[in-house]
Amino acid sequence: MNTPFDITLLARKNVRQLTPYQSARRLGGNGSVWLNANEYPTAPDFTFNEKNLNRYPECQPVNVINRYAAYAGVQPEQVLVSRGCR
Protein backbone atom coordinates (compact mmCIF):
# COMPACT_ATOMS: atom_id res chain seq x y z
CA MET A 1 0.00 0.00 0.00
CA ASN A 2 1.42 3.39 -0.99
CA THR A 3 0.62 5.95 1.67
CA PRO A 4 1.45 9.55 0.69
CA PHE A 5 4.37 10.94 2.67
CA ASP A 6 3.99 14.38 4.25
CA ILE A 7 7.27 16.07 3.34
CA THR A 8 6.66 18.86 5.86
CA LEU A 9 7.45 16.35 8.61
CA LEU A 10 11.12 16.62 7.60
CA ALA A 11 11.36 20.28 8.62
CA ARG A 12 11.44 21.70 12.12
CA LYS A 13 8.34 23.61 13.27
CA ASN A 14 10.12 26.99 13.21
CA VAL A 15 11.19 26.37 9.60
CA ARG A 16 7.67 25.38 8.56
CA GLN A 17 6.37 28.65 10.03
CA LEU A 18 8.66 30.86 7.91
CA THR A 19 7.04 32.98 5.22
CA PRO A 20 8.29 31.77 1.82
CA TYR A 21 10.13 34.26 -0.39
CA GLN A 22 8.01 35.64 -3.21
CA SER A 23 9.60 37.43 -6.11
CA ALA A 24 8.22 40.64 -7.58
CA ARG A 25 7.27 38.66 -10.68
CA ARG A 26 5.15 36.25 -8.66
CA LEU A 27 3.53 39.10 -6.73
CA GLY A 28 2.32 40.64 -9.96
CA GLY A 29 5.08 43.12 -10.67
CA ASN A 30 4.82 44.69 -14.09
CA GLY A 31 8.49 45.27 -14.87
CA SER A 32 10.35 43.64 -17.70
CA VAL A 33 13.76 43.46 -16.00
CA TRP A 34 14.02 41.17 -12.98
CA LEU A 35 17.35 42.00 -11.39
CA ASN A 36 16.34 40.24 -8.17
CA ALA A 37 16.27 37.02 -10.19
CA ASN A 38 19.80 37.60 -11.54
CA GLU A 39 18.44 37.62 -15.05
CA TYR A 40 19.75 39.49 -18.03
CA PRO A 41 17.23 42.17 -19.08
CA THR A 42 16.91 41.06 -22.71
CA ALA A 43 15.71 37.72 -23.99
CA PRO A 44 18.55 35.43 -25.07
CA ASP A 45 18.79 33.50 -28.29
CA PHE A 46 16.95 30.28 -27.46
CA THR A 47 19.21 28.00 -29.46
CA PHE A 48 21.01 25.60 -27.18
CA ASN A 49 24.55 26.82 -26.56
CA GLU A 50 26.84 27.71 -23.70
CA LYS A 51 25.81 31.37 -23.89
CA ASN A 52 22.32 30.72 -22.47
CA LEU A 53 23.08 27.96 -19.98
CA ASN A 54 23.22 30.49 -17.13
CA ARG A 55 19.50 31.36 -17.31
CA TYR A 56 17.51 30.34 -14.27
CA PRO A 57 14.77 27.86 -15.15
CA GLU A 58 11.13 28.45 -14.32
CA CYS A 59 10.47 27.76 -10.62
CA GLN A 60 7.87 25.01 -11.12
CA PRO A 61 7.77 24.26 -14.87
CA VAL A 62 4.26 22.96 -15.55
CA ASN A 63 5.28 21.03 -18.67
CA VAL A 64 8.07 19.20 -16.82
CA ILE A 65 5.81 18.46 -13.84
CA ASN A 66 2.98 17.12 -16.00
CA ARG A 67 5.24 14.95 -18.13
CA TYR A 68 7.12 13.55 -15.15
CA ALA A 69 3.85 12.83 -13.32
CA ALA A 70 2.58 10.92 -16.37
CA TYR A 71 5.88 9.02 -16.59
CA ALA A 72 5.89 8.17 -12.87
CA GLY A 73 2.16 7.36 -12.71
CA VAL A 74 1.38 9.99 -10.08
CA GLN A 75 -0.66 13.19 -9.92
CA PRO A 76 1.09 16.46 -10.86
CA GLU A 77 0.34 17.73 -7.33
CA GLN A 78 2.69 15.02 -6.05
CA VAL A 79 5.67 16.26 -8.07
CA LEU A 80 8.12 18.89 -6.84
CA VAL A 81 10.76 20.12 -9.27
CA SER A 82 14.00 21.50 -7.89
CA ARG A 83 16.67 23.58 -9.55
CA GLY A 84 19.28 21.52 -7.76
CA CYS A 85 22.38 22.72 -6.00
CA ARG A 86 26.11 22.29 -6.04
MOPAC internal coordinates of N, CA, C and O (Angstrom, degrees):
PM7 1SCF
backbone

  N    0.0000 0     0.00 0     0.00 0    0    0    0
  C    1.4469 1     0.00 0     0.00 0    1    0    0
  C    1.5253 1   109.04 1     0.00 0    2    1    0
  O    1.2310 1   119.90 1   -53.16 1    3    2    1
  N    1.3141 1   117.80 1   126.84 1    3    2    1
  C    1.4563 1   122.54 1   177.40 1    5    3    2
  C    1.5184 1   109.95 1   -93.05 1    6    5    3
  O    1.2310 1   120.95 1   -71.65 1    7    6    5
  N    1.3211 1   115.79 1   108.35 1    7    6    5
  C    1.4537 1   120.91 1   176.64 1    9    7    6
  C    1.5206 1   107.60 1   -97.53 1   10    9    7
  O    1.2310 1   119.49 1   -50.89 1   11   10    9
  N    1.3437 1   118.59 1   129.11 1   11   10    9
  C    1.4651 1   119.67 1   179.20 1   13   11   10
  C    1.5256 1   110.83 1   -58.71 1   14   13   11
  O    1.2310 1   121.01 1   -40.53 1   15   14   13
  N    1.3188 1   115.68 1   139.47 1   15   14   13
  C    1.4601 1   121.83 1   179.32 1   17   15   14
  C    1.5188 1   109.42 1   -95.80 1   18   17   15
  O    1.2310 1   120.10 1   -48.11 1   19   18   17
  N    1.3134 1   117.41 1   131.89 1   19   18   17
  C    1.4605 1   122.33 1   178.09 1   21   19   18
  C    1.5249 1   108.33 1   -86.65 1   22   21   19
  O    1.2310 1   120.87 1   -77.65 1   23   22   21
  N    1.3294 1   115.94 1   102.35 1   23   22   21
  C    1.4606 1   120.98 1  -175.22 1   25   23   22
  C    1.5240 1   112.52 1   -64.24 1   26   25   23
  O    1.2310 1   120.08 1   157.41 1   27   26   25
  N    1.3266 1   117.46 1   -22.59 1   27   26   25
  C    1.4664 1   119.62 1  -179.75 1   29   27   26
  C    1.5267 1   111.69 1   -65.70 1   30   29   27
  O    1.2310 1   120.01 1   162.11 1   31   30   29
  N    1.3135 1   117.59 1   -17.89 1   31   30   29
  C    1.4617 1   120.55 1   178.56 1   33   31   30
  C    1.5259 1   111.80 1   -67.43 1   34   33   31
  O    1.2310 1   120.12 1   163.59 1   35   34   33
  N    1.3354 1   117.37 1   -16.41 1   35   34   33
  C    1.4605 1   120.84 1  -179.50 1   37   35   34
  C    1.5292 1   112.50 1   -79.53 1   38   37   35
  O    1.2310 1   120.09 1   162.98 1   39   38   37
  N    1.3182 1   117.43 1   -17.02 1   39   38   37
  C    1.4654 1   120.97 1  -177.00 1   41   39   38
  C    1.5235 1   111.08 1  -102.81 1   42   41   39
  O    1.2310 1   121.57 1   -33.46 1   43   42   41
  N    1.3310 1   114.60 1   146.54 1   43   42   41
  C    1.4655 1   119.00 1   176.11 1   45   43   42
  C    1.5221 1   109.66 1   -64.94 1   46   45   43
  O    1.2310 1   120.64 1   -21.88 1   47   46   45
  N    1.3360 1   116.38 1   158.12 1   47   46   45
  C    1.4631 1   121.74 1  -177.99 1   49   47   46
  C    1.5302 1   111.56 1   -58.21 1   50   49   47
  O    1.2310 1   120.14 1   136.41 1   51   50   49
  N    1.3421 1   117.33 1   -43.59 1   51   50   49
  C    1.4650 1   119.49 1  -178.27 1   53   51   50
  C    1.5332 1   111.61 1   -65.36 1   54   53   51
  O    1.2310 1   119.82 1   150.71 1   55   54   53
  N    1.3068 1   117.95 1   -29.29 1   55   54   53
  C    1.4643 1   121.24 1   176.67 1   57   55   54
  C    1.5256 1   109.83 1   -73.68 1   58   57   55
  O    1.2310 1   120.31 1   138.31 1   59   58   57
  N    1.3194 1   117.01 1   -41.69 1   59   58   57
  C    1.4699 1   120.40 1   179.07 1   61   59   58
  C    1.5239 1   111.85 1   -63.02 1   62   61   59
  O    1.2310 1   119.95 1   153.58 1   63   62   61
  N    1.3349 1   117.70 1   -26.42 1   63   62   61
  C    1.4598 1   121.26 1  -177.63 1   65   63   62
  C    1.5298 1   113.36 1   -85.90 1   66   65   63
  O    1.2310 1   119.66 1   175.18 1   67   66   65
  N    1.3242 1   118.25 1    -4.82 1   67   66   65
  C    1.4614 1   120.76 1   178.70 1   69   67   66
  C    1.5235 1   110.49 1   -67.76 1   70   69   67
  O    1.2310 1   120.84 1   -32.06 1   71   70   69
  N    1.3174 1   115.99 1   147.94 1   71   70   69
  C    1.4619 1   121.16 1   175.54 1   73   71   70
  C    1.5214 1   107.91 1   -82.73 1   74   73   71
  O    1.2310 1   119.74 1   -57.13 1   75   74   73
  N    1.3208 1   118.10 1   122.87 1   75   74   73
  C    1.4698 1   120.19 1  -179.24 1   77   75   74
  C    1.5232 1   111.47 1   -64.43 1   78   77   75
  O    1.2310 1   120.85 1   -33.11 1   79   78   77
  N    1.3253 1   115.97 1   146.89 1   79   78   77
  C    1.4649 1   121.53 1   175.73 1   81   79   78
  C    1.5226 1   109.32 1   -65.47 1   82   81   79
  O    1.2310 1   120.60 1   -41.27 1   83   82   81
  N    1.3148 1   116.46 1   138.73 1   83   82   81
  C    1.4619 1   121.12 1   174.59 1   85   83   82
  C    1.5153 1   107.97 1  -128.89 1   86   85   83
  O    1.2310 1   120.71 1   -54.39 1   87   86   85
  N    1.2945 1   116.25 1   125.61 1   87   86   85
  C    1.4565 1   120.60 1  -179.32 1   89   87   86
  C    1.5218 1   110.53 1   -75.03 1   90   89   87
  O    1.2310 1   121.09 1   -18.00 1   91   90   89
  N    1.3179 1   115.52 1   162.00 1   91   90   89
  C    1.4645 1   120.55 1   177.43 1   93   91   90
  C    1.5248 1   110.59 1   -59.38 1   94   93   91
  O    1.2310 1   120.58 1   144.56 1   95   94   93
  N    1.3125 1   116.50 1   -35.44 1   95   94   93
  C    1.4632 1   120.34 1   179.30 1   97   95   94
  C    1.5241 1   110.73 1   -61.90 1   98   97   95
  O    1.2310 1   120.72 1   135.37 1   99   98   97
  N    1.3221 1   116.23 1   -44.63 1   99   98   97
  C    1.4588 1   120.34 1  -178.98 1  101   99   98
  C    1.5254 1   111.84 1   -69.63 1  102  101   99
  O    1.2310 1   120.46 1   149.63 1  103  102  101
  N    1.3283 1   116.72 1   -30.37 1  103  102  101
  C    1.4585 1   120.81 1  -179.86 1  105  103  102
  C    1.5246 1   112.71 1   -80.53 1  106  105  103
  O    1.2310 1   120.28 1  -179.63 1  107  106  105
  N    1.3133 1   117.07 1     0.37 1  107  106  105
  C    1.4552 1   120.50 1   176.48 1  109  107  106
  C    1.5117 1   114.10 1    97.02 1  110  109  107
  O    1.2310 1   120.58 1  -159.50 1  111  110  109
  N    1.3337 1   116.50 1    20.50 1  111  110  109
  C    1.4555 1   119.23 1   176.31 1  113  111  110
  C    1.5223 1   110.30 1   -59.00 1  114  113  111
  O    1.2310 1   120.60 1   -27.73 1  115  114  113
  N    1.3220 1   116.45 1   152.27 1  115  114  113
  C    1.4554 1   118.66 1  -176.33 1  117  115  114
  C    1.5171 1   112.66 1  -113.20 1  118  117  115
  O    1.2310 1   119.96 1  -163.37 1  119  118  117
  N    1.3121 1   117.68 1    16.63 1  119  118  117
  C    1.4569 1   120.62 1   178.36 1  121  119  118
  C    1.5211 1   111.70 1   -76.62 1  122  121  119
  O    1.2310 1   121.30 1   -10.66 1  123  122  121
  N    1.3041 1   115.11 1   169.34 1  123  122  121
  C    1.4612 1   119.27 1   177.25 1  125  123  122
  C    1.5188 1   111.23 1  -114.20 1  126  125  123
  O    1.2310 1   120.00 1   171.46 1  127  126  125
  N    1.3251 1   117.61 1    -8.54 1  127  126  125
  C    1.4545 1   122.21 1   177.40 1  129  127  126
  C    1.5218 1   107.76 1  -116.72 1  130  129  127
  O    1.2310 1   120.59 1   -56.54 1  131  130  129
  N    1.3194 1   116.47 1   123.46 1  131  130  129
  C    1.4650 1   121.23 1  -175.49 1  133  131  130
  C    1.5270 1   109.37 1  -113.71 1  134  133  131
  O    1.2310 1   120.71 1  -102.88 1  135  134  133
  N    1.3247 1   116.25 1    77.12 1  135  134  133
  C    1.4541 1   120.01 1  -177.03 1  137  135  134
  C    1.5221 1   111.88 1   -66.49 1  138  137  135
  O    1.2310 1   119.96 1   152.86 1  139  138  137
  N    1.3309 1   117.67 1   -27.14 1  139  138  137
  C    1.4651 1   120.03 1   178.14 1  141  139  138
  C    1.5227 1   111.30 1   -68.75 1  142  141  139
  O    1.2310 1   119.82 1   166.10 1  143  142  141
  N    1.3096 1   117.95 1   -13.90 1  143  142  141
  C    1.4581 1   121.85 1   178.50 1  145  143  142
  C    1.5284 1   111.00 1  -101.33 1  146  145  143
  O    1.2310 1   120.61 1  -171.26 1  147  146  145
  N    1.3424 1   116.43 1     8.74 1  147  146  145
  C    1.4632 1   121.77 1  -178.85 1  149  147  146
  C    1.5163 1   111.76 1    53.98 1  150  149  147
  O    1.2310 1   120.91 1  -137.85 1  151  150  149
  N    1.3080 1   115.86 1    42.15 1  151  150  149
  C    1.4543 1   120.43 1  -179.25 1  153  151  150
  C    1.5156 1   110.42 1  -109.01 1  154  153  151
  O    1.2310 1   121.36 1   -34.18 1  155  154  153
  N    1.2990 1   115.00 1   145.82 1  155  154  153
  C    1.4523 1   121.53 1   175.99 1  157  155  154
  C    1.5229 1   107.98 1   -71.14 1  158  157  155
  O    1.2310 1   119.53 1   -41.25 1  159  158  157
  N    1.3376 1   118.50 1   138.75 1  159  158  157
  C    1.4622 1   120.28 1  -172.58 1  161  159  158
  C    1.5216 1   116.60 1   -71.32 1  162  161  159
  O    1.2310 1   119.05 1   171.21 1  163  162  161
  N    1.3055 1   119.43 1    -8.79 1  163  162  161
  C    1.4670 1   119.83 1   177.53 1  165  163  162
  C    1.5139 1   109.32 1  -117.72 1  166  165  163
  O    1.2310 1   120.67 1   -30.63 1  167  166  165
  N    1.3028 1   116.32 1   149.37 1  167  166  165
  C    1.4659 1   120.72 1  -178.54 1  169  167  166
  C    1.5258 1   110.10 1   -66.99 1  170  169  167
  O    1.2310 1   120.25 1   -45.40 1  171  170  169
  N    1.3329 1   117.13 1   134.60 1  171  170  169
  C    1.4648 1   119.76 1   179.19 1  173  171  170
  C    1.5260 1   111.23 1   -80.40 1  174  173  171
  O    1.2310 1   121.45 1   -12.62 1  175  174  173
  N    1.3104 1   114.84 1   167.38 1  175  174  173
  C    1.4562 1   120.75 1   171.06 1  177  175  174
  C    1.5288 1   106.09 1   -68.14 1  178  177  175
  O    1.2310 1   119.77 1   -52.37 1  179  178  177
  N    1.3168 1   118.05 1   127.63 1  179  178  177
  C    1.4561 1   119.90 1  -173.53 1  181  179  178
  C    1.5163 1   114.19 1   -88.51 1  182  181  179
  O    1.2310 1   120.12 1  -165.34 1  183  182  181
  N    1.3336 1   117.37 1    14.66 1  183  182  181
  C    1.4585 1   118.31 1   170.88 1  185  183  182
  C    1.5225 1   106.99 1   -74.55 1  186  185  183
  O    1.2310 1   120.83 1   -31.91 1  187  186  185
  N    1.3038 1   116.02 1   148.09 1  187  186  185
  C    1.4629 1   120.62 1  -176.16 1  189  187  186
  C    1.5244 1   109.43 1   -76.36 1  190  189  187
  O    1.2310 1   120.70 1   -66.74 1  191  190  189
  N    1.3210 1   116.26 1   113.26 1  191  190  189
  C    1.4589 1   121.33 1   174.75 1  193  191  190
  C    1.5201 1   108.71 1  -157.84 1  194  193  191
  O    1.2310 1   121.02 1    -8.24 1  195  194  193
  N    1.3184 1   115.66 1   171.76 1  195  194  193
  C    1.4652 1   119.02 1  -175.61 1  197  195  194
  C    1.5233 1   113.18 1   -67.32 1  198  197  195
  O    1.2310 1   119.56 1   165.33 1  199  198  197
  N    1.3276 1   118.45 1   -14.67 1  199  198  197
  C    1.4577 1   121.11 1   180.00 1  201  199  198
  C    1.5263 1   112.69 1   -71.08 1  202  201  199
  O    1.2310 1   119.55 1   152.29 1  203  202  201
  N    1.3312 1   118.47 1   -27.71 1  203  202  201
  C    1.4654 1   119.16 1  -177.75 1  205  203  202
  C    1.5245 1   113.06 1  -112.70 1  206  205  203
  O    1.2310 1   119.97 1  -163.72 1  207  206  205
  N    1.3072 1   117.66 1    16.28 1  207  206  205
  C    1.4632 1   120.01 1   178.33 1  209  207  206
  C    1.5272 1   112.47 1   -76.16 1  210  209  207
  O    1.2310 1   119.51 1   168.34 1  211  210  209
  N    1.3208 1   118.54 1   -11.66 1  211  210  209
  C    1.4592 1   120.45 1  -178.82 1  213  211  210
  C    1.5240 1   113.27 1   -91.62 1  214  213  211
  O    1.2310 1   119.29 1  -173.44 1  215  214  213
  N    1.3129 1   118.96 1     6.56 1  215  214  213
  C    1.4621 1   121.98 1   177.13 1  217  215  214
  C    1.5220 1   109.05 1   -74.73 1  218  217  215
  O    1.2310 1   120.70 1   -42.25 1  219  218  217
  N    1.3288 1   116.26 1   137.75 1  219  218  217
  C    1.4530 1   119.35 1   175.76 1  221  219  218
  C    1.5214 1   109.20 1   -74.99 1  222  221  219
  O    1.2310 1   120.05 1   -45.18 1  223  222  221
  N    1.3191 1   117.50 1   134.82 1  223  222  221
  C    1.4671 1   119.37 1   178.11 1  225  223  222
  C    1.5282 1   110.96 1   -73.66 1  226  225  223
  O    1.2310 1   121.16 1   -16.17 1  227  226  225
  N    1.2983 1   115.39 1   163.83 1  227  226  225
  C    1.4622 1   121.54 1   175.25 1  229  227  226
  C    1.5264 1   108.59 1   -56.54 1  230  229  227
  O    1.2310 1   120.14 1   -36.79 1  231  230  229
  N    1.3294 1   117.34 1   143.21 1  231  230  229
  C    1.4659 1   121.94 1  -175.39 1  233  231  230
  C    1.5259 1   112.70 1   -57.91 1  234  233  231
  O    1.2310 1   119.52 1   126.00 1  235  234  233
  N    1.2954 1   118.53 1   -54.00 1  235  234  233
  C    1.4619 1   123.65 1   177.81 1  237  235  234
  C    1.5284 1   107.92 1  -130.33 1  238  237  235
  O    1.2310 1   120.01 1   -97.84 1  239  238  237
  N    1.3422 1   117.58 1    82.16 1  239  238  237
  C    1.4607 1   121.13 1  -175.46 1  241  239  238
  C    1.5258 1   112.24 1   -65.36 1  242  241  239
  O    1.2310 1   120.73 1   -68.19 1  243  242  241
  N    1.3109 1   116.21 1   111.81 1  243  242  241
  C    1.4648 1   122.75 1  -174.46 1  245  243  242
  C    1.5249 1   111.43 1   -57.05 1  246  245  243
  O    1.2310 1   120.01 1   137.22 1  247  246  245
  N    1.3222 1   117.59 1   -42.78 1  247  246  245
  C    1.4582 1   120.69 1  -178.61 1  249  247  246
  C    1.5322 1   111.23 1   -62.16 1  250  249  247
  O    1.2310 1   120.47 1   136.53 1  251  250  249
  N    1.3258 1   116.71 1   -43.47 1  251  250  249
  C    1.4672 1   121.09 1   178.72 1  253  251  250
  C    1.5284 1   110.04 1   -64.88 1  254  253  251
  O    1.2310 1   120.43 1   134.84 1  255  254  253
  N    1.3221 1   116.78 1   -45.16 1  255  254  253
  C    1.4648 1   121.23 1  -179.34 1  257  255  254
  C    1.5211 1   110.78 1   -61.14 1  258  257  255
  O    1.2310 1   120.25 1   132.10 1  259  258  257
  N    1.3226 1   117.13 1   -47.90 1  259  258  257
  C    1.4708 1   120.39 1  -178.78 1  261  259  258
  C    1.5199 1   112.02 1   -63.68 1  262  261  259
  O    1.2310 1   120.27 1   136.79 1  263  262  261
  N    1.3118 1   117.09 1   -43.21 1  263  262  261
  C    1.4701 1   119.75 1  -179.38 1  265  263  262
  C    1.5304 1   111.67 1   -67.91 1  266  265  263
  O    1.2310 1   120.53 1   139.49 1  267  266  265
  N    1.3435 1   116.60 1   -40.51 1  267  266  265
  C    1.4550 1   118.32 1   179.12 1  269  267  266
  C    1.5274 1   110.79 1   -67.49 1  270  269  267
  O    1.2310 1   120.35 1   140.45 1  271  270  269
  N    1.3248 1   116.93 1   -39.55 1  271  270  269
  C    1.4656 1   120.44 1   177.99 1  273  271  270
  C    1.5234 1   110.23 1   -60.08 1  274  273  271
  O    1.2310 1   120.25 1   136.32 1  275  274  273
  N    1.3288 1   117.13 1   -43.68 1  275  274  273
  C    1.4684 1   120.49 1   178.07 1  277  275  274
  C    1.5227 1   110.34 1   -63.21 1  278  277  275
  O    1.2310 1   120.14 1   138.13 1  279  278  277
  N    1.3235 1   117.34 1   -41.87 1  279  278  277
  C    1.4655 1   121.85 1   179.34 1  281  279  278
  C    1.5306 1   111.36 1   -63.58 1  282  281  279
  O    1.2310 1   120.87 1   136.88 1  283  282  281
  N    1.3450 1   115.95 1   -43.12 1  283  282  281
  C    1.4608 1   121.00 1  -175.90 1  285  283  282
  C    1.5238 1   113.39 1   -84.88 1  286  285  283
  O    1.2310 1   120.19 1   170.85 1  287  286  285
  N    1.3426 1   117.24 1    -9.15 1  287  286  285
  C    1.4590 1   120.16 1   179.90 1  289  287  286
  C    1.5191 1   113.38 1    73.04 1  290  289  287
  O    1.2310 1   120.60 1  -146.18 1  291  290  289
  N    1.3334 1   116.45 1    33.82 1  291  290  289
  C    1.4642 1   121.31 1   178.81 1  293  291  290
  C    1.5239 1   108.91 1  -126.33 1  294  293  291
  O    1.2310 1   120.67 1    -6.56 1  295  294  293
  N    1.3208 1   116.32 1   173.44 1  295  294  293
  C    1.4585 1   121.59 1   177.24 1  297  295  294
  C    1.5365 1   109.25 1   -81.14 1  298  297  295
  O    1.2310 1   119.74 1   -33.16 1  299  298  297
  N    1.3270 1   118.10 1   146.84 1  299  298  297
  C    1.4666 1   119.92 1   177.94 1  301  299  298
  C    1.5324 1   113.01 1   -55.25 1  302  301  299
  O    1.2310 1   119.96 1   149.22 1  303  302  301
  N    1.3264 1   117.68 1   -30.78 1  303  302  301
  C    1.4647 1   121.05 1   179.38 1  305  303  302
  C    1.5280 1   112.04 1   -65.97 1  306  305  303
  O    1.2310 1   120.29 1   165.59 1  307  306  305
  N    1.3219 1   117.05 1   -14.41 1  307  306  305
  C    1.4574 1   121.40 1  -179.68 1  309  307  306
  C    1.5268 1   112.45 1   -95.04 1  310  309  307
  O    1.2310 1   120.15 1  -177.16 1  311  310  309
  N    1.3272 1   117.32 1     2.84 1  311  310  309
  C    1.4615 1   121.50 1  -177.03 1  313  311  310
  C    1.5267 1   109.77 1  -109.16 1  314  313  311
  O    1.2310 1   120.72 1   -49.03 1  315  314  313
  N    1.3137 1   116.22 1   130.97 1  315  314  313
  C    1.4584 1   122.67 1   175.03 1  317  315  314
  C    1.5180 1   107.18 1  -121.48 1  318  317  315
  O    1.2310 1   120.50 1   -56.28 1  319  318  317
  N    1.3152 1   116.66 1   123.72 1  319  318  317
  C    1.4586 1   121.68 1   179.93 1  321  319  318
  C    1.5181 1   108.47 1   -99.85 1  322  321  319
  O    1.2310 1   120.78 1   -45.17 1  323  322  321
  N    1.3127 1   116.12 1   134.83 1  323  322  321
  C    1.4555 1   121.28 1  -179.74 1  325  323  322
  C    1.5179 1   109.99 1  -118.32 1  326  325  323
  O    1.2310 1   120.87 1   -30.88 1  327  326  325
  N    1.3106 1   115.93 1   149.12 1  327  326  325
  C    1.4611 1   120.30 1   176.85 1  329  327  326
  C    1.5223 1   111.01 1   -78.65 1  330  329  327
  O    1.2310 1   120.32 1   169.50 1  331  330  329
  N    1.3008 1   116.99 1   -10.50 1  331  330  329
  C    1.4527 1   120.21 1  -179.72 1  333  331  330
  C    1.5165 1   111.93 1    83.83 1  334  333  331
  O    1.2310 1   121.15 1     2.12 1  335  334  333
  N    1.2991 1   115.40 1  -177.88 1  335  334  333
  C    1.4576 1   120.58 1   178.74 1  337  335  334
  C    1.5182 1   108.48 1  -156.39 1  338  337  335
  O    1.2310 1   121.16 1   -10.04 1  339  338  337
  N    1.2852 1   115.39 1   169.96 1  339  338  337
  C    1.4679 1   120.08 1   177.91 1  341  339  338
  C    1.4928 1   110.09 1   -96.76 1  342  341  339
  O    1.2310 1   120.10 1   180.00 1  343  342  341

